[in-house]
């Protein structure tokens, strides 16, 4: 059983996080500074986490505090919606949403997005993450599905829920003579003689790939970007080629199944996992959206 938690503590926390100043928060909330500090301490004690770094200039969210902030925003939005939104209103609200999505998320939730394409919803389907983020920042999109490496480009207040997290896989020809390891995962040393072709959607992997090879004392291999998944997989499936690509596990297995007599894949030892998150401007309860997604998920 969960211990009770006063929702008022979350309002205080969010106010301090936004103002980055306990004195300013004191005026907004009509609470004394010691009272605010006490409430923040209660939250930190309750969740056993440090939320702020304090200095003479104010307060800044810690890494844990930033994650807590996103969840707190979602909780308060959903809590408020209990009073303002009737269940019968949810479908009407959903019909008015503008949604943007990348290629990867559509493969995880195909029935959800296929319905959007043929109903009255406004849907933007693209591999250009910057396009989605720009439209979200300027308010022309209400919900976007992006990988977490792009989240730092968001400049407007938002709610976030991580939908999916998994490792990356190297996809390569079954006859690739340069990858002979029998291990379940591949390291930079085992990939030192290959070349990489990446789809631009995964350009954020390039610094990680370079760092992995440099850490192993190896030359960084050639890396090229090609904006066509089919062409990439045609190239890497050619016999005796040293070309490879890198994809999230579910997408790697998807293409491995399509080219099952030509391609194979193995886990790549990179420090960070691939994550898909849904980002919302708060016009629609995230809990309701997540329920719709989970009903259509193929994994």
N, C-alpha and C positions, 0 to 999 in steps of 0.2 A: 504494500500500500504506500502511495506517495505521501510525503509530508505536505501539509497545506502551505501555500505560498500566496501572499497578498499581491494581487495584480498591480496594485499601486506602486510596488517596487519596480516593476518593469517600466512604468511611465516615468518614474524618476530617473532610472538608468538611461532610457532613450533620450530624455531631455539633456542630461549631462553629456551624453555621447555627441549630440548634435551641437551643443554650444561649446563643448570642450572647456567649460569653465563652471565651477561650482557656484561662484558668486552670481554669475548671470542666471544660472538655473534657479538659484534661491529667489530671485525676483520673479521669474516666470511662474514658479510653482508655489510662491508664497510660503516657503519653508525656510527655516534657518539653515545656514551652512552646516552646522553640526548635525542637524536632523538628516540632511541629504547624505552626508558622509556616513552616517549610521545605517541608512537604508542601503547604500552601495555595499557597505561591509556585510550587511545581512545577506545580500545576494551572493556575494563572494563566498561567504561561509556556507550558504545553502548548497551551492553548486561546486564548492571546493575548487574555485578557479580565480585567478587574478584578472580583473576586468580593465583596470586603468593603470597607466604609468603616470604618477603625479610629479609635477615640477613647479617651479616658481611662476611659470607662464600659464599654467592650467593643467589639463589632464588630456591624455591621449589613450585611445583604446589599445590594448595589447592584441596580439594575434588571436588569442582565445576570446578576447573581448569583441573583436570584429565579427567572429563567427557567432558569438552570443547575440550581438546586435541584430544580425540578419534574422535569427530565429525569434528574437523578442518582437521584432517588427511584425513577423508573420503571426505570432501568437496573439498579439494585441489586435491585429487586423481581424483575425478570425473570431476573437472574443467580442469585438465590437459588432461584427456581422450577426451575432446571435440576437442582437437587439434591433438591427436595422434591415435585415434581409430575411424574407420569408422563403421557404424552400421553393415555392412556385415561381418566385422571382428569379431564381438562379439561371434557368434556361434563357429567360429574356435578357438577362445581363450577358450571358455567354454569347448570345447571338450578335451582340454589339461589339465584341472584342476584335481588335486587329492583332493578328498573331504572326510572328516571324520565326522561321525554323531553318536549321542547316540540314544537310544531307544525312548525317549520322542519326539524328534524333528520329527522322522519318522511318528509318529501318527498325528502330526499337518499338515504335508505336504506329505501325502501318495503317490499321483500321481507323485510328483516331484522325490521322491526317488525310486519309482518303475521303472520309466523310466531310472534312472541312473543304476539300477541293470542290465538292459537288453540292454544297449547301451555301447559305447566304453569307457565311463568314468571310472576312477579308483575310487571306493567307498569303504571305510572301515566303516562297521556298527558294533558297539560294545557298551557294557555297561561300559567299562573301560575308564573313562575320562582321567586317567593319560596316557594311551596309546595314545589317540588322541593328548593330549597336548605335549607329548614328541616328537611325529612325527612332529607336527607343529613347535616346537622349533628347530628341526634339519632340517627343510626344506623339508621333504618328503610329507607333506600335505600343500595344498595352502589355503584351507578353512575348518574350523571345526565349528560344532554346539555344544555349551556347555552351562551349567548353569553358572550363574555369580559368584557362590561361588568358582569356579575353576579358575577364570580369573587371580588371583594373582600368578598362577604357570607359566604364560606365560613369557618367557624371551627374546623374539624377538619382533621387531617392528611390530605392527599390527593395523588394522582398526577394529572397532566394531560397530555393529548395534543390538540393542535390539529388538527382534522380538515379544516377548510375555511375559507378566507379569500377575501373578494371585496368589491368596492365596493358602495355603495348606489345604487339607481336611483329616479328619480321616475317614478311611473306616473300617466298622465293620459289624458283623452279625446282621440281623434284630432281632434275638433272644438273643443278648448279654445282660445278666441281669445286667451288671455293668454300662451301659450307659443308663440313663433314662431321661436325660434332654430334655425338650421341646423347648429349645432355638435354634436359627438358627446356633449358633456357640458354640464350646466346649472350656472349660478352663481346666487348670491343675487340679483344684479341682474336676471337673466332670469326670476326667480320672484317678483319683488316684488309682483305683482298677484294672486297665487293664495292659496288657503287650503289648509291641510293637515288631513287626517283620518288619524290614526295608530291602528293597533291597539295596545293596551296592551303587547303583547310588545316593542314598539319605543319605549317611553316614554323610554328612555335617550338617544334621538336629540334630544329636545327641547332640551337645553342646547347641543348642537352646531349645531342649526338657528339658534337665537337668536344664538349667537356669530358664525356666518357672516354673518347680516344686519347685526349691529351692527358687525362689522369693515368691512363695505361701506358703512357710514353710512346704512343703510336701516331703516325701521320693521320690527319683527318682525311677520310675518303672524299671523293667527289660526291656532291649532292646537287641534284637538279630538281626543279619544280615543273610539273606538267599539269595543266588544268583539265584533265580528262581521265577519269578512273578507268574507263575501258581500254584506253591506249596504254596506260601504265601497266595494266595486268596482261595485256597482249605482249608487251615488251619483256616483262619479267618471266613470262611463261615459255619464252623461246628456249630451245635446247642449248645446254652448255653456256648459257649467259651468266655473267657475274652481277647482273642487275637485281636489285631487291627494292622493296618498299616497306613502309612501317605503318601499321594501322592499329586501332583499338582491337582488343581480342574478338569482340562479337563481329566486327566488320571483316577482320582477317579470316575468321571461320566462314563467314558468308561467302567471300570470294574463293576460299579453298573448296567449298562445296560446289560452286559454279564450275571451277576449273579442277575438279577432283582428280583428274588423271594427269594434271600438269603442275599444280601448285601445292605447296605445303607451307606450314608456318610454325614458328617457335617463339616462346616468350622472350622479350628483350629486357635485359637488366638495366632499366632506367629508374632513377630515384623517385620520379613522380608518376602517378597513375593518370589515366584519362578519365575525366569526369564530365558528365552532361548535367547542367542545371537549368531549371526553369526560372526565369527572372520576370517579376511582375511589378507593375506600377501601383498595384493595390486596388484596382477597379473590380477585381473578381477574387473571391476567397481562394487562396492556394490549395486549401484542403479539398475543396470541391473539384478543382482542376486535376489534382493528383488522383482523385478517385476515378475520374474519367480516363486518365492515362493508364492507370493500373488495370482497368477493365479491358484495355486493348493491347497490353504489352505482350510481346511474343516470347519473351524469355522468362 
